[in-house]
């Protein structure tokens, strides 16, 4: 067997083993929720309120008395005004607390900028940042949704320190 064929065979075997290992192990819930948080930021940037609200449970409540509809109205006011053109996440942490529940902590940054990376967002930009703490549950349909949350505005510059 020539060296090229041997190398091709080794790559094919490695790809096959990788596929089998990935296919056998479903994505952990923590990773699914992290991806969901990033997808929500992308949807906010595209002003896709419908996608965001699909991630919020009908049972959603906050300690301040906000319900799902209140959150929809708050987001609509912020997103549809067209003031924010970039939305990014930072410091996302997900902790599984049971097979059907998790806690979420992350920061969402809203900015007027053409930056593609967080480190570039502060340059000649207007930025607002909100830390979100939330409870996430796997609902009857198998989807993870946010069921409770609290948020507070934080200083965006604190997120940009090396």
Backbone bond lengths (Angstrom), bond angles and torsions (degrees), N, CA, C in turn:
res aa  C-N    CA-C-N  psi(-1)  N-CA   C-N-CA  omega(-1)  CA-C   N-CA-C  phi
1 X - - - 1.461 - - 1.518 108.15 -
2 X 1.324 115.90 133.72 1.457 119.40 -179.26 1.522 110.00 -73.94
3 X 1.301 113.21 161.73 1.460 120.12 -178.59 1.536 110.86 -59.98
4 X 1.338 118.38 -40.25 1.464 122.80 179.48 1.517 112.07 -63.97
5 X 1.330 116.78 -42.76 1.472 120.29 179.11 1.528 110.84 -67.85
6 X 1.306 116.69 -37.44 1.462 121.01 178.40 1.529 110.13 -63.96
7 X 1.323 116.21 -42.98 1.455 120.59 178.27 1.530 110.95 -64.65
8 X 1.322 116.89 -42.76 1.471 120.99 178.36 1.518 110.64 -62.43
9 X 1.327 117.38 -41.47 1.464 121.11 179.08 1.531 110.60 -64.27
10 X 1.334 116.39 -41.10 1.468 120.28 179.64 1.523 110.61 -64.18
11 X 1.331 117.34 -41.97 1.466 121.05 178.36 1.520 110.25 -63.96
12 X 1.325 117.04 -42.26 1.468 121.02 179.49 1.523 111.14 -62.84
13 X 1.318 117.32 -42.52 1.472 120.83 178.46 1.525 109.86 -64.77
14 X 1.325 116.99 -44.83 1.471 120.06 179.47 1.519 110.96 -60.99
15 X 1.326 117.26 -42.04 1.468 120.73 178.61 1.518 110.55 -64.21
16 X 1.300 117.51 -41.63 1.467 121.29 179.26 1.517 111.99 -64.17
17 X 1.325 117.06 -44.14 1.471 120.91 178.95 1.523 109.88 -64.41
18 X 1.315 117.08 -43.08 1.467 120.67 177.92 1.521 110.68 -60.10
19 X 1.312 117.18 -44.92 1.463 120.87 179.02 1.521 110.80 -60.05
20 X 1.319 117.08 -45.55 1.468 120.42 -179.26 1.522 111.60 -63.78
21 X 1.332 116.88 -40.53 1.463 119.60 179.64 1.520 111.33 -66.64
22 X 1.313 117.09 -42.12 1.463 120.73 179.99 1.521 110.32 -69.48
23 X 1.322 117.73 -42.77 1.459 121.36 -178.21 1.520 111.91 -65.80
24 X 1.305 117.57 -31.22 1.469 120.73 -178.75 1.520 113.27 -77.51
25 X 1.303 116.55 -22.21 1.462 120.43 -176.28 1.520 109.81 -112.59
26 X 1.325 116.69 109.45 1.466 118.51 178.30 1.532 110.15 -65.32
27 X 1.306 115.77 157.46 1.458 121.16 179.54 1.524 108.93 -63.15
28 X 1.332 117.69 128.81 1.474 120.62 179.30 1.526 111.08 -60.41
29 X 1.325 117.54 146.97 1.471 120.89 -179.92 1.529 113.21 -54.38
30 X 1.340 116.94 -38.51 1.463 119.37 -179.65 1.531 110.68 -59.16
31 X 1.334 116.62 -41.75 1.463 120.39 179.56 1.526 110.91 -69.36
32 X 1.332 116.99 -38.55 1.464 119.87 177.37 1.527 110.97 -60.12
33 X 1.330 116.20 -42.68 1.470 120.60 -178.84 1.529 110.40 -69.62
34 X 1.347 117.68 -40.21 1.469 120.45 175.59 1.530 110.66 -58.31
35 X 1.329 115.92 -46.65 1.466 119.83 179.12 1.523 110.87 -61.80
36 X 1.315 115.67 -37.86 1.464 121.09 178.99 1.533 109.88 -62.84
37 X 1.336 117.22 -42.59 1.464 121.46 179.40 1.526 111.11 -62.02
38 X 1.325 117.03 -42.15 1.464 121.08 178.40 1.524 110.19 -68.00
39 X 1.330 116.84 -41.29 1.468 120.33 178.41 1.523 111.11 -62.75
40 X 1.331 116.77 -34.07 1.467 119.92 177.31 1.528 110.59 -66.86
41 X 1.339 117.43 -38.05 1.462 120.35 176.55 1.525 110.20 -64.62
42 X 1.336 116.65 -42.99 1.470 120.18 177.21 1.526 110.91 -60.98
43 X 1.334 115.94 -41.64 1.471 120.31 179.43 1.523 110.51 -65.68
44 X 1.330 117.39 -37.84 1.469 120.49 178.08 1.525 110.07 -62.74
45 X 1.327 115.61 -40.98 1.463 119.55 178.94 1.528 111.26 -63.12
46 X 1.336 116.32 -35.12 1.465 121.33 179.29 1.530 111.91 -86.27
47 X 1.340 115.34 0.45 1.468 122.21 -178.40 1.524 111.88 61.32
48 X 1.335 115.07 34.90 1.460 122.46 179.37 1.521 109.16 -93.72
49 X 1.317 114.95 76.77 1.459 121.64 -177.74 1.528 111.28 -62.68
50 X 1.334 117.29 -33.78 1.461 121.31 179.35 1.512 112.31 -58.45
51 X 1.337 117.64 -45.01 1.462 120.90 179.14 1.524 110.50 -62.51
52 X 1.324 116.41 -45.10 1.464 119.97 -179.12 1.520 110.23 -59.83
53 X 1.312 117.27 -45.82 1.458 120.50 -176.24 1.530 112.01 -67.92
54 X 1.332 118.35 -24.39 1.473 120.24 174.91 1.521 111.38 -66.47
55 X 1.336 116.82 -18.65 1.460 121.46 179.88 1.530 111.88 -90.28
56 X 1.329 116.09 -6.27 1.471 121.71 -177.81 1.524 108.47 -106.02
57 X 1.312 115.99 125.77 1.459 121.99 -177.37 1.526 112.15 -65.53
58 X 1.309 115.30 149.72 1.477 120.88 172.27 1.530 109.72 -61.51
59 X 1.324 117.26 -23.86 1.464 122.95 -178.88 1.530 113.07 -87.60
60 X 1.325 117.69 5.41 1.464 122.26 -174.28 1.522 112.20 -55.42
61 X 1.347 115.52 135.10 1.464 122.91 176.37 1.524 108.94 -147.95
62 X 1.336 115.82 152.38 1.462 120.40 170.70 1.520 108.48 -121.04
63 X 1.320 115.45 165.47 1.465 120.10 177.62 1.527 110.79 -63.22
64 X 1.341 117.21 -26.43 1.469 122.09 179.97 1.518 112.99 -83.33
65 X 1.333 117.15 -0.05 1.455 120.02 178.44 1.523 115.54 94.03
66 X 1.336 117.68 3.50 1.462 119.53 176.51 1.525 109.67 -67.90
67 X 1.306 115.83 142.86 1.460 122.80 174.87 1.526 107.64 -117.31
68 X 1.294 116.01 178.75 1.469 122.34 -178.20 1.535 111.45 -54.50
69 X 1.306 117.81 -46.17 1.468 121.40 -178.45 1.527 111.37 -64.01
70 X 1.331 116.96 -36.70 1.464 120.53 177.42 1.530 110.41 -62.90
71 X 1.333 116.14 -41.72 1.460 120.68 178.92 1.527 109.91 -64.78
72 X 1.322 117.26 -41.73 1.463 120.88 178.46 1.529 109.97 -58.81
73 X 1.327 117.17 -45.29 1.463 120.76 -179.50 1.532 111.64 -65.68
74 X 1.328 116.39 -41.06 1.459 120.85 178.60 1.533 110.55 -62.42
75 X 1.326 116.37 -46.88 1.465 120.24 178.86 1.527 111.78 -65.30
76 X 1.308 116.76 -41.28 1.471 120.01 178.81 1.520 110.07 -58.77
77 X 1.323 116.77 -43.76 1.460 120.49 179.04 1.519 112.35 -62.10
78 X 1.334 116.54 -39.09 1.460 120.48 -179.22 1.525 112.77 -76.88
79 X 1.319 116.64 -43.82 1.462 120.62 -172.34 1.525 113.96 -83.14
80 X 1.303 116.74 -40.28 1.452 119.37 -172.01 1.527 113.40 -81.78
81 X 1.325 116.82 -11.41 1.467 119.71 175.24 1.526 111.19 -66.83
82 X 1.315 115.88 -21.76 1.456 120.15 179.37 1.510 113.88 81.89
83 X 1.318 117.19 10.61 1.453 120.77 -177.33 1.534 111.81 -72.87
84 X 1.327 117.60 -38.84 1.466 121.97 -176.17 1.518 109.55 -99.31
85 X 1.321 116.01 130.03 1.457 119.54 -178.88 1.523 113.45 -110.98
86 X 1.326 117.95 -15.73 1.463 121.91 177.20 1.520 108.68 -128.53
87 X 1.322 116.35 138.83 1.457 121.81 176.01 1.525 106.48 -135.10
88 X 1.329 116.49 126.82 1.453 121.60 -177.80 1.517 109.87 -134.61
89 X 1.329 115.21 161.12 1.460 120.78 175.64 1.525 109.10 -110.83
90 X 1.326 115.05 155.55 1.466 121.77 175.30 1.520 108.15 -149.44
91 X 1.311 115.74 153.12 1.467 121.98 173.52 1.526 113.68 52.90
92 X 1.316 117.58 42.46 1.463 120.86 -179.29 1.523 109.54 -77.99
93 X 1.326 115.83 125.75 1.458 122.29 177.19 1.519 108.23 -129.58
94 X 1.318 116.32 133.11 1.462 121.79 177.61 1.521 107.15 -127.98
95 X 1.327 115.93 130.99 1.456 121.19 178.25 1.516 108.49 -125.36
96 X 1.306 116.49 121.03 1.456 121.44 177.48 1.525 108.06 -74.46
97 X 1.329 118.01 125.55 1.466 122.07 -179.21 1.521 112.00 -105.14
98 X 1.321 116.94 -15.89 1.462 123.94 173.89 1.524 106.20 -164.97
99 X 1.323 118.92 174.50 1.465 118.80 179.07 1.542 113.32 -62.35
100 X 1.332 116.88 -17.77 1.466 119.43 -177.21 1.523 113.52 -123.49
101 X 1.336 118.25 12.56 1.465 119.38 179.16 1.525 110.65 -147.84
102 X 1.321 114.28 154.36 1.464 121.22 -179.15 1.520 109.42 -153.11
103 X 1.317 114.92 162.15 1.456 120.15 171.04 1.519 107.57 -110.01
104 X 1.312 115.22 149.37 1.457 122.96 -178.02 1.514 108.36 -128.60
105 X 1.317 116.30 137.80 1.455 122.00 171.64 1.519 106.30 -139.55
106 X 1.313 116.23 130.18 1.448 119.90 178.46 1.509 110.54 -166.91
107 X 1.302 115.06 165.23 1.453 120.81 179.78 1.517 108.83 -116.14
108 X 1.318 115.33 133.19 1.463 121.84 175.08 1.523 107.22 -107.93
109 X 1.322 115.84 128.78 1.459 121.99 179.23 1.518 108.82 -110.56
110 X 1.312 115.58 132.89 1.456 122.39 178.72 1.523 106.89 -116.43
111 X 1.326 116.60 129.86 1.454 118.56 -177.80 1.507 113.50 -148.32
112 X 1.318 113.72 156.70 1.460 121.69 171.17 1.513 106.14 -101.39
113 X 1.320 115.99 100.69 1.443 120.96 -176.54 1.518 109.16 -170.83
114 X 1.318 115.74 162.13 1.457 120.18 174.26 1.525 110.17 -102.06
115 X 1.330 117.33 14.79 1.459 121.78 -178.91 1.520 111.03 -62.04
116 X 1.300 115.40 142.50 1.462 121.73 176.72 1.521 111.15 -103.36
117 X 1.334 117.19 -13.29 1.457 121.32 -179.11 1.517 109.24 -130.63
118 X 1.323 115.69 151.76 1.453 121.92 -177.55 1.524 111.31 -57.02
119 X 1.330 118.03 -41.27 1.464 121.01 -176.63 1.531 112.39 -63.31
120 X 1.327 118.06 -23.78 1.459 121.89 -179.35 1.526 113.13 -92.94
121 X 1.312 117.08 -9.02 1.456 120.73 -173.19 1.526 113.08 -65.54
122 X 1.330 117.69 -32.58 1.467 120.53 -175.64 1.521 113.34 -73.41
123 X 1.322 118.26 -19.97 1.461 121.12 -177.77 1.529 110.31 -68.58
124 X 1.309 116.05 114.53 1.465 122.37 176.48 1.524 112.49 49.09
125 X 1.312 115.62 43.92 1.461 120.96 -178.03 1.517 110.48 -127.00
126 X 1.303 114.27 160.76 1.458 121.46 169.65 1.517 105.10 -107.53
127 X 1.326 116.64 127.36 1.457 120.60 -173.77 1.525 110.38 -130.37
128 X 1.310 115.66 140.84 1.463 122.27 169.27 1.524 106.37 -129.24
129 X 1.322 117.07 142.41 1.463 120.65 -179.05 1.521 109.53 -132.57
130 X 1.331 114.02 140.82 1.460 120.87 179.54 1.524 108.98 -131.35
131 X 1.332 115.66 127.26 1.455 119.79 174.18 1.522 107.71 -88.46
132 X 1.305 115.11 129.57 1.460 122.13 -178.67 1.524 108.78 -112.19
133 X 1.315 117.02 130.67 1.456 123.31 170.19 1.514 105.88 -118.17
134 X 1.329 116.35 127.77 1.461 118.65 -172.94 1.517 111.90 -144.41
135 X 1.324 113.72 160.28 1.456 122.34 170.30 1.518 106.70 -106.47
136 X 1.315 115.73 136.03 1.449 122.05 -179.15 1.524 107.42 -124.18
137 X 1.334 116.32 137.13 1.471 120.07 179.61 1.515 110.14 -131.73
138 X 1.324 114.05 148.44 1.467 119.31 172.60 1.518 106.25 -84.05
139 X 1.320 115.71 119.52 1.457 120.25 -176.67 1.529 110.67 -88.55
140 X 1.322 116.49 175.98 1.463 122.94 -174.51 1.531 113.25 -54.75
141 X 1.339 117.16 -29.51 1.475 119.96 -179.93 1.533 112.38 -83.08
142 X 1.354 117.40 1.98 1.456 121.91 178.71 1.519 114.61 89.31
143 X 1.335 117.64 -4.86 1.465 121.66 -178.50 1.531 110.33 -88.61
144 X 1.335 115.68 144.05 1.458 121.67 175.03 1.523 108.15 -85.13
145 X 1.339 116.43 129.28 1.465 121.10 179.07 1.531 110.33 -136.41
146 X 1.321 114.39 151.87 1.455 121.16 177.89 1.525 108.67 -77.02
147 X 1.342 116.97 126.43 1.462 120.96 -176.87 1.528 112.80 -112.23
148 X 1.320 117.00 -16.78 1.467 121.40 178.31 1.521 107.44 -157.16
149 X 1.325 116.42 150.64 1.462 119.29 179.39 1.515 110.75 -159.93
150 X 1.313 114.03 155.12 1.462 121.66 168.63 1.522 106.04 -134.54
151 X 1.311 116.62 155.66 1.452 119.76 -179.05 1.502 109.37 -148.36
152 X 1.328 114.09 153.36 1.457 120.37 174.38 1.518 108.48 -147.62
153 X 1.315 115.22 146.65 1.461 119.55 178.30 1.498 108.28 -73.83
154 X 1.331 116.98 138.72 1.457 122.70 179.25 1.520 108.47 -125.86
155 X 1.304 115.75 161.71 1.462 121.98 179.11 1.516 109.54 -74.70
156 X 1.329 118.63 114.66 1.470 120.82 -177.57 1.522 113.88 -58.68
157 X 1.330 118.01 -33.10 1.464 120.68 -177.81 1.525 111.78 -61.05
158 X 1.322 117.76 -30.02 1.467 120.11 179.60 1.530 112.08 -64.50
159 X 1.310 117.89 -21.30 1.461 121.21 179.75 1.516 112.89 -84.70
160 X 1.317 117.28 -14.25 1.460 121.30 -174.88 1.515 113.84 -97.84
161 X 1.334 117.47 -1.58 1.461 120.49 -179.48 1.528 109.98 -68.53
162 X 1.347 116.98 142.42 1.466 119.91 -178.74 1.499 113.01 -68.24
